Amino acid sequence: MIGRVTPGYMVNDFLANLHAREEKMQNVQNQLSTGYRINLPSQDPVGTINFMDFDSRLKEINTYQTIVNNAQSKIKVVDSNLNSVTEILQRIRELAVQGANGIYTKEERRNMAVEADQLLREILQLANSYYKDNALFGGTMVDETPFKPTIQTDPDTGTEFVKDVRYIGNNQSQIIEAERGEIIDINQPGNQIFWADNMEIYSTLNVSGYTAPIDSKIVVDGVEINISSGDNLEVIVQKINKAGVAVKASIITREGASYLALESTSPHQISLMDTDGGRVLQDLGFIDHGMNPPYNYSPAARVYTGSVFDVLINFRKALLSNDIFKIGGTALAQIDQSLSNVLKFRAHLGAVSQRLEKITDRFLADEAYITEAKDNSIGTDISKSIIDMKTLEFSHDVALNIGARILPKTLLDFLR
């Protein structure tokens, strides 16, 4: 049933519709002037949430892009240093080939030894390089110089030589998070890059019949391995060999006694540690209590290894002692191994650099698509808004014209 229509009702209804239309016109005008379809979250909650998600992802991409750009710059510095190391090792190899030739005199080989020592010092300087005040080749110990030399004066010539070089960094790779959940090793520690020989550690303790006394953990090259109470030698060896580290464990039986041995499967310094209150590696004669890896090896263990610096020091000694066979045999072979190992890590750097470039390309594409989606989620459709504005203006003018005709007359209409 239609209610009674009075002049007051007609006025109020007209004004209500007029205000509603003006409000719509104002909303469209705001969309055109600001360029945004949503100016308040209440206007479109779903669109607002989408906009915030897109905006958050764009900021995340910018953050990761900064990390990737910094990593790429760092890789270039590392590769530049390793390129210099490669050139120096090639020169040292030339010296080894020359020194093994019988036409050179003892004095000439002594001069070669002096040059070899200077080249060793330059490699040491490169191994101790920094990038943005962080050591490049100390693993995650970036505040300390990773390689510490010991200098000694030769009693025959009075010349200072590098006697020994000790690595004091750790065996952890330097990593970045290039994307959400995407972890990349961008640089390896110095006790992998500047290593020449596979490392061998032989326990001299007879561990026949050994079983782990308690549940504990051992750490081999940074990887935790769970040891259960009652695990015997065979089980411990099996767990180490299945841990996914470049270390092979084996049992050596001699004269009825059992000894454990560890050998790296690629040139690097093996890091060992007991954790969770255990002492399995101590009981097996590999490490000593109270020392930190990688120099916590037990005095009872026989350790055979060689860094690039050990190789070059031995090569220099062979030159000084005029040992032609050692120069052309062991020394030359170890120099080749050192060169091969450095080139292997340079290839790794190249692969990582290519991956980071692909990630950068992906970021650029994602940024373009997400920016477009973000703009579309709250942006104004200009052509549609203009049509809507013209439609509202026309209907508003029509409403005013009709309203002027049909609204009830007042006393003022009769005073004209």
C-alpha positions as CSV (number, residue, x, y, z in Angstrom):
1,M,0.0,0.0,0.0
2,I,1.4,3.4,-1.1
3,G,1.6,5.9,1.7
4,R,0.3,9.4,1.5
5,V,2.4,11.8,-0.6
6,T,2.7,15.2,0.8
7,P,4.6,18.3,-0.5
8,G,7.0,17.9,2.4
9,Y,7.7,14.3,1.4
10,M,8.4,15.3,-2.2
11,V,10.9,17.9,-1.1
12,N,12.7,15.5,1.3
13,D,12.8,12.7,-1.2
14,F,14.2,15.1,-3.9
15,L,16.9,16.4,-1.6
16,A,17.9,12.9,-0.5
17,N,18.4,11.8,-4.1
18,L,20.2,15.0,-4.9
19,H,22.6,14.6,-2.0
20,A,23.3,10.9,-2.9
21,R,24.1,11.9,-6.5
22,E,26.4,14.7,-5.4
23,E,28.2,12.3,-3.1
24,K,28.7,10.0,-6.1
25,M,30.0,12.9,-8.1
26,Q,32.4,13.8,-5.4
27,N,33.6,10.2,-5.2
28,V,34.3,10.1,-8.9
29,Q,35.9,13.5,-8.8
30,N,38.3,12.3,-6.1
31,Q,39.1,9.3,-8.1
32,L,40.0,11.5,-11.1
33,S,42.0,14.0,-9.0
34,T,44.0,11.5,-6.9
35,G,44.3,8.7,-9.5
36,Y,43.2,6.1,-7.0
37,R,39.9,4.2,-7.0
38,I,40.3,3.5,-3.3
39,N,41.0,6.4,-1.0
40,L,39.7,4.7,2.2
41,P,40.0,1.0,3.2
42,S,36.3,1.0,3.8
43,Q,35.6,1.7,0.1
44,D,37.0,-1.7,-0.9
45,P,38.5,-3.9,1.9
46,V,39.5,-6.7,-0.5
47,G,41.2,-4.3,-2.9
48,T,43.0,-2.6,0.0
49,I,44.3,-6.0,1.2
50,N,45.5,-6.8,-2.4
51,F,47.2,-3.4,-2.6
52,M,49.0,-3.9,0.7
53,D,50.2,-7.4,-0.4
54,F,51.5,-6.1,-3.7
55,D,53.2,-3.2,-1.9
56,S,54.8,-5.5,0.7
57,R,56.1,-7.8,-2.1
58,L,57.6,-4.8,-4.0
59,K,59.5,-3.7,-0.8
60,E,60.6,-7.3,-0.3
61,I,61.9,-7.5,-3.8
62,N,63.8,-4.2,-3.4
63,T,65.4,-5.5,-0.2
64,Y,66.5,-8.8,-1.8
65,Q,67.7,-7.0,-4.9
66,T,70.0,-4.9,-2.7
67,I,71.4,-8.0,-1.1
68,V,71.9,-9.7,-4.5
69,N,73.6,-6.5,-5.9
70,N,76.0,-6.4,-3.0
71,A,76.7,-10.2,-3.4
72,Q,77.5,-9.7,-7.1
73,S,79.9,-6.9,-6.2
74,K,81.6,-9.1,-3.6
75,I,81.9,-12.0,-6.0
76,K,83.6,-9.7,-8.5
77,V,86.2,-8.7,-5.8
78,V,86.7,-12.4,-4.8
79,D,87.1,-13.5,-8.4
80,S,89.5,-10.7,-9.1
81,N,91.7,-11.8,-6.1
82,L,91.6,-15.4,-7.2
83,N,92.5,-14.4,-10.7
84,S,95.6,-12.8,-9.3
85,V,96.3,-15.9,-7.2
86,T,96.0,-18.0,-10.4
87,E,98.5,-15.8,-12.3
88,I,100.9,-16.0,-9.4
89,L,100.6,-19.8,-9.2
90,Q,101.2,-20.0,-12.9
91,R,104.4,-18.0,-12.4
92,I,105.5,-20.2,-9.5
93,R,104.9,-23.2,-11.8
94,E,107.2,-21.7,-14.4
95,L,109.8,-21.3,-11.6
96,A,109.3,-25.0,-10.7
97,V,109.8,-26.1,-14.3
98,Q,112.9,-24.0,-14.6
99,G,114.3,-25.1,-11.2
100,A,113.9,-28.7,-12.2
101,N,116.1,-28.1,-15.2
102,G,119.7,-29.2,-14.7
103,I,121.2,-26.2,-16.5
104,Y,120.6,-23.8,-13.5
105,T,123.1,-23.4,-10.7
106,K,122.5,-23.5,-7.0
107,E,122.9,-19.7,-6.8
108,E,120.2,-19.3,-9.5
109,R,117.9,-21.6,-7.6
110,R,118.5,-19.6,-4.5
111,N,117.4,-16.5,-6.4
112,M,114.3,-18.4,-7.5
113,A,113.6,-19.2,-3.9
114,V,113.7,-15.5,-3.1
115,E,111.2,-14.8,-5.8
116,A,109.0,-17.7,-4.7
117,D,108.9,-16.3,-1.2
118,Q,107.8,-12.9,-2.5
119,L,105.1,-14.5,-4.6
120,L,104.0,-16.5,-1.5
121,R,103.7,-13.2,0.4
122,E,101.5,-11.7,-2.3
123,I,99.2,-14.7,-2.2
124,L,99.1,-14.3,1.5
125,Q,98.1,-10.7,1.1
126,L,95.3,-11.7,-1.3
127,A,94.1,-14.4,1.0
128,N,93.8,-11.8,3.7
129,S,91.8,-9.4,1.5
130,Y,88.8,-7.5,2.9
131,Y,85.5,-6.3,1.4
132,K,83.7,-3.5,3.3
133,D,85.8,-4.2,6.4
134,N,85.0,-8.0,6.3
135,A,87.5,-10.7,5.6
136,L,86.8,-12.4,2.4
137,F,88.3,-15.8,3.1
138,G,87.8,-16.3,6.9
139,G,84.5,-18.1,6.6
140,T,82.0,-16.4,8.8
141,M,84.7,-15.0,11.1
142,V,84.9,-11.8,9.2
143,D,86.5,-9.6,11.8
144,E,89.9,-11.3,12.0
145,T,92.6,-11.7,9.4
146,P,92.2,-15.4,8.4
147,F,95.8,-16.3,7.7
148,K,98.6,-15.6,10.2
149,P,102.2,-15.9,8.9
150,T,105.3,-16.7,11.0
151,I,108.5,-15.0,9.6
152,Q,112.0,-16.6,10.1
153,T,115.4,-15.4,9.0
154,D,117.5,-17.8,7.0
155,P,120.8,-18.3,8.9
156,D,122.8,-18.7,5.6
157,T,121.7,-15.7,3.7
158,G,120.1,-13.5,6.5
159,T,117.0,-13.2,4.3
160,E,113.6,-13.2,6.0
161,F,111.3,-16.0,4.8
162,V,107.8,-17.1,5.6
163,K,108.2,-20.1,7.8
164,D,104.6,-21.1,8.4
165,V,101.1,-19.8,7.7
166,R,98.2,-20.7,10.0
167,Y,94.5,-20.5,9.2
168,I,92.5,-19.1,12.1
169,G,89.1,-18.6,10.4
170,N,86.3,-21.2,10.4
171,N,85.0,-23.7,7.8
172,Q,81.6,-22.0,7.3
173,S,80.7,-20.6,3.9
174,Q,79.5,-17.1,3.5
175,I,75.9,-17.2,2.5
176,I,73.1,-14.9,1.5
177,E,69.3,-15.2,1.3
178,A,68.7,-14.1,-2.3
179,E,65.0,-14.7,-2.1
180,R,62.5,-16.0,0.5
181,G,63.9,-19.4,1.5
182,E,66.6,-19.3,-1.2
183,I,70.0,-19.6,0.5
184,I,73.1,-19.4,-1.7
185,D,76.8,-20.0,-0.8
186,I,78.6,-17.1,-2.4
187,N,82.1,-17.7,-1.0
188,Q,83.9,-20.6,0.5
189,P,86.3,-20.4,3.5
190,G,90.0,-20.0,3.1
191,N,90.8,-23.5,4.4
192,Q,89.1,-24.8,1.3
193,I,90.1,-22.4,-1.4
194,F,93.8,-22.1,-0.4
195,W,94.3,-25.9,0.2
196,A,96.3,-28.2,-2.0
197,D,96.1,-31.7,-0.6
198,N,93.4,-34.0,0.8
199,M,93.7,-34.1,4.5
200,E,94.3,-37.4,6.4
201,I,93.9,-37.9,10.1
202,Y,94.9,-41.2,11.7
203,S,94.1,-42.0,15.3
204,T,96.9,-43.9,17.1
205,L,94.5,-45.1,19.9
206,N,93.4,-48.7,19.8
207,V,89.6,-48.4,19.8
208,S,88.7,-52.0,19.4
209,G,85.3,-52.7,20.9
210,Y,84.5,-49.1,21.4
211,T,80.8,-48.1,21.8
212,A,79.4,-44.6,22.4
213,P,78.6,-44.2,26.1
214,I,75.7,-41.7,25.8
215,D,73.5,-40.1,23.2
216,S,75.5,-37.1,21.8
217,K,76.5,-35.3,18.6
218,I,79.7,-34.9,16.7
219,V,80.3,-32.1,14.2
220,V,82.3,-32.8,11.0
221,D,82.9,-29.9,8.7
222,G,80.0,-28.0,10.3
223,V,77.5,-30.9,9.9
224,E,75.9,-32.3,13.0
225,I,75.8,-36.1,13.2
226,N,73.7,-37.8,15.9
227,I,75.5,-40.6,17.8
228,S,73.3,-42.9,19.8
229,S,74.3,-44.7,23.0
230,G,75.8,-48.1,22.1
231,D,76.9,-47.2,18.5
232,N,80.0,-49.1,17.7
233,L,82.8,-48.2,15.3
234,E,81.1,-49.6,12.2
235,V,77.9,-47.6,12.9
236,I,79.9,-44.4,13.6
237,V,81.9,-44.8,10.4
238,Q,78.7,-45.4,8.5
239,K,77.0,-42.3,9.9
240,I,80.0,-40.1,9.0
241,N,80.1,-41.5,5.5
242,K,76.4,-40.8,5.0
243,A,76.4,-37.3,6.5
244,G,77.0,-35.7,3.1
245,V,80.3,-34.1,3.9
246,A,83.5,-34.4,1.9
247,V,85.1,-36.7,4.5
248,K,85.5,-40.4,4.3
249,A,85.8,-42.5,7.5
250,S,87.4,-45.9,7.7
251,I,88.6,-48.5,10.1
252,I,92.2,-49.7,9.9
253,T,93.0,-53.0,11.5
254,R,96.6,-53.8,12.3
255,E,97.9,-56.6,14.5
256,G,94.5,-57.2,16.1
257,A,94.0,-53.5,16.9
258,S,91.5,-51.2,15.4
259,Y,92.2,-47.6,14.5
260,L,89.9,-45.0,13.0
261,A,91.0,-42.8,10.0
262,L,89.4,-39.7,8.4
263,E,90.3,-38.5,4.9
264,S,88.9,-35.6,3.0
265,T,87.6,-36.3,-0.5
266,S,88.4,-32.9,-1.7
267,P,91.3,-30.6,-0.7
268,H,90.3,-28.8,2.5
269,Q,91.0,-28.7,6.2
270,I,88.7,-31.0,8.2
271,S,86.9,-29.5,11.1
272,L,85.9,-31.7,14.1
273,M,84.0,-31.1,17.3
274,D,82.1,-32.9,20.0
275,T,78.8,-31.3,21.1
276,D,75.9,-32.0,23.5
277,G,78.2,-33.1,26.3
278,G,79.6,-36.0,24.2
279,R,83.3,-36.9,23.8
280,V,83.1,-39.5,21.0
281,L,85.8,-37.8,18.9
282,Q,88.0,-37.4,21.9
283,D,87.6,-41.0,22.9
284,L,88.5,-42.0,19.3
285,G,91.7,-40.0,19.5
286,F,90.9,-37.3,17.0
287,I,90.6,-34.1,19.0
288,D,91.8,-32.7,22.2
289,H,89.6,-31.2,24.9
290,G,89.6,-27.4,25.4
291,M,90.7,-26.4,21.9
292,N,88.6,-24.9,19.1
293,P,88.4,-26.3,15.6
294,P,90.1,-26.5,13.2
295,Y,93.3,-26.7,15.4
296,N,91.9,-29.0,18.1
297,Y,93.5,-32.2,16.8
298,S,94.8,-34.5,19.4
299,P,98.6,-34.8,19.9
300,A,98.0,-38.6,19.5
301,A,96.6,-38.2,16.0
302,R,98.7,-38.2,12.9
303,V,97.6,-35.3,10.7
304,Y,98.7,-35.1,7.0
305,T,97.6,-32.1,5.0
306,G,98.9,-29.2,3.1
307,S,97.7,-25.7,2.3
308,V,98.8,-23.7,-0.7
309,F,101.2,-21.9,1.6
310,D,102.7,-25.2,2.9
311,V,103.2,-26.3,-0.8
312,L,105.0,-23.0,-1.6
313,I,107.1,-23.1,1.6
314,N,108.2,-26.7,0.7
315,F,108.9,-25.6,-2.9
316,R,111.1,-22.7,-1.6
317,K,112.9,-25.1,0.7
318,A,113.6,-27.5,-2.2
319,L,115.0,-24.6,-4.2
320,L,117.2,-23.5,-1.3
321,S,118.5,-27.1,-0.8
322,N,119.0,-27.5,-4.6
323,D,116.9,-30.6,-4.6
324,I,116.1,-31.0,-8.4
325,F,114.1,-34.2,-8.0
326,K,111.8,-32.8,-5.3
327,I,111.3,-29.5,-7.3
328,G,110.3,-31.4,-10.5
329,G,108.4,-34.1,-8.7
330,T,106.5,-33.5,-5.4
331,A,106.7,-29.7,-5.5
332,L,105.5,-29.4,-9.1
333,A,102.6,-31.9,-8.6
334,Q,101.4,-30.0,-5.5
335,I,101.6,-26.7,-7.3
336,D,99.4,-28.1,-10.1
337,Q,97.0,-29.4,-7.5
338,S,96.9,-26.0,-5.8
339,L,96.2,-24.3,-9.2
340,S,93.5,-26.8,-10.0
341,N,91.8,-26.3,-6.6
342,V,91.7,-22.5,-7.1
343,L,90.3,-22.8,-10.6
344,K,87.6,-25.1,-9.2
345,F,86.4,-22.5,-6.8
346,R,86.6,-19.8,-9.5
347,A,84.3,-21.9,-11.6
348,H,81.9,-22.1,-8.6
349,L,82.0,-18.3,-8.3
350,G,81.1,-18.0,-12.0
351,A,78.2,-20.4,-11.6
352,V,76.9,-18.4,-8.5
353,S,77.3,-15.1,-10.5
354,Q,75.2,-16.5,-13.3
355,R,72.6,-17.6,-10.9
356,L,72.4,-14.2,-9.3
357,E,72.0,-12.6,-12.7
358,K,69.1,-14.8,-13.4
359,I,67.6,-13.9,-10.0
360,T,68.0,-10.2,-10.9
361,D,66.2,-10.7,-14.2
362,R,63.4,-12.5,-12.3
363,F,63.2,-9.6,-9.8
364,L,62.9,-7.0,-12.7
365,A,60.1,-9.0,-14.4
366,D,58.3,-9.6,-11.1
367,E,58.6,-5.9,-10.2
368,A,57.0,-4.8,-13.4
369,Y,54.1,-7.3,-13.2
370,I,53.5,-6.6,-9.5
371,T,53.7,-2.8,-10.0
372,E,51.0,-3.1,-12.7
373,A,48.9,-5.3,-10.5
374,K,49.3,-2.9,-7.6
375,D,48.2,0.1,-9.7
376,N,45.3,-1.9,-11.1
377,S,44.1,-2.9,-7.6
378,I,43.4,0.7,-6.5
379,G,44.1,2.8,-9.6
380,T,41.5,4.8,-11.3
381,D,40.2,3.7,-14.7
382,I,40.3,7.2,-16.2
383,S,38.1,6.6,-19.3
384,K,35.4,4.8,-17.2
385,S,35.5,7.5,-14.5
386,I,35.1,10.3,-17.1
387,I,32.1,8.6,-18.6
388,D,30.7,8.1,-15.1
389,M,31.3,11.8,-14.3
390,K,29.6,13.0,-17.5
391,T,26.6,10.6,-16.8
392,L,26.3,11.9,-13.2
393,E,26.5,15.5,-14.4
394,F,23.8,15.0,-17.0
395,S,21.5,13.2,-14.6
396,H,22.1,15.8,-11.9
397,D,21.2,18.6,-14.3
398,V,18.0,16.7,-15.4
399,A,17.1,16.1,-11.8
400,L,17.5,19.8,-10.9
401,N,15.4,20.8,-14.0
402,I,12.6,18.3,-13.2
403,G,12.7,19.2,-9.5
404,A,12.2,22.9,-10.2
405,R,9.0,22.0,-12.1
406,I,7.3,19.5,-9.8
407,L,8.2,20.7,-6.4
408,P,5.2,22.4,-4.6
409,K,4.9,26.2,-5.0
410,T,5.6,28.4,-2.1
411,L,4.4,31.9,-1.1
412,L,7.4,33.4,-2.9
413,D,6.1,32.1,-6.2
414,F,3.1,34.5,-5.9
415,L,5.1,37.6,-5.0
416,R,6.5,38.0,-8.4
